[in-house]
Amino acid sequence: MTPLRQRMIEDMRIRNLATTTQRSYIHYVAEFAKHFNRSPQDLDLEAVRQYQVYLAQERKLSPQSINTFVSAVQFLYLTTLEMPWEAKDFPRPRLDQKLPVVLA
């Protein structure tokens, strides 16, 4: 296990994130790093944007899944790596709003 992954897990445990959330964040960050064959420490916001495009257009993931990825990298960069970026630097896809079913 890399020191960065260990630190991110510790940061998530300190904040008492659910085990499933921890697992999905680690999964998305690992896939992000594997896509570029580089450590996430060496990647920037442009790489995050490119990966979002890849997830939406090539993998055709739902907006909810892409938002989970954004939450994962946002946690990694803002909390674990303490980068000088802000939450607004991580754009999220708009979710479709569903109307409630009205019983007649």
N, C-alpha and C positions, 0 to 999 in steps of 0.2 A: 504494500500500500504506500502510495506516495505521501510525502509530508503535507502537500496541499490538500489531498483528499482527507487525510486524517484531521487536519485543522478545520476543514469545512464541516466534517462530521461532528467534531467537538463544538463548533459554533452553533450547529443546529441543536445539539443536545442541551447546551446552555440555555437556549431559547425555548426548550421543551417542545420542539416541533414533533408532530406525529411520526411514527416509524414509517408509515407509508409515504409521507411527504419527504422524509429523509431519503428513502430509497429512490423515489422518482427524481429528486433533485440530483442525486449522485448519478443516476442513469443518464439524465439529459446532459449534464456537464461532461460525463465521460464520452458520450456520443459526439458532442460538440468538439471535444479535443481530438477524438479519433478522426473526425471528418477532415480536419486540417493537419493531422499528424504533428501536432504541436501541443505544448502545455497551454492551458487556458491563460496562464500568467503572461504568455507571450502574444496573446491575441488582443485585439482592440474592439471598439464599438462597430467598426466597419465589418469585422468578421462576424459579429453577432447579427448584423443586418443581413449579410450574405447567407448565413445559416438559416435565418428566418425565411428568406426567399426560397431556399432549398427545401425547407420543411413544407412550405405552403404549395410550391409549384411542382416539385419533383416527388416528394413523399406524399403530398396531398393530405397532410394532417389537418385535423379540425382546428378551428380557432381556439378552442379550450386547451388542446394539447400544446399549441404554440404558446399560449399564455403561461402554461406550466413551465415550458422551457424558459420563457422570459423571466419568470419568477426565480427560477433556479440560477440563471446567470446573474440576475440582479443581486441575489443573495451572495453569490460567489464574489462578485466584483465590489459591491458596496460594503458588505459586512466582513467577509473573510479576508479579501485582499486590500480593503480600505482604499479603493481607488477614489480619486477626486471627482467622480462623476455623480450625477443625480438620477433619481428614479425616472425623470422625464426623458432621459437619454435612451431609455429602453422602450421603444414603441411597442404597443400591443395591438393585435388585430381586434376589430370591433366584433362583438358577439351578436348573433342574430337574436332579436327579441321575439319570443313566441307569445302569441295571444292566448289567454286562458280559454279553456273549453267552456262554453256556456250551455248549460242543459236547458232544453226547451220544455 
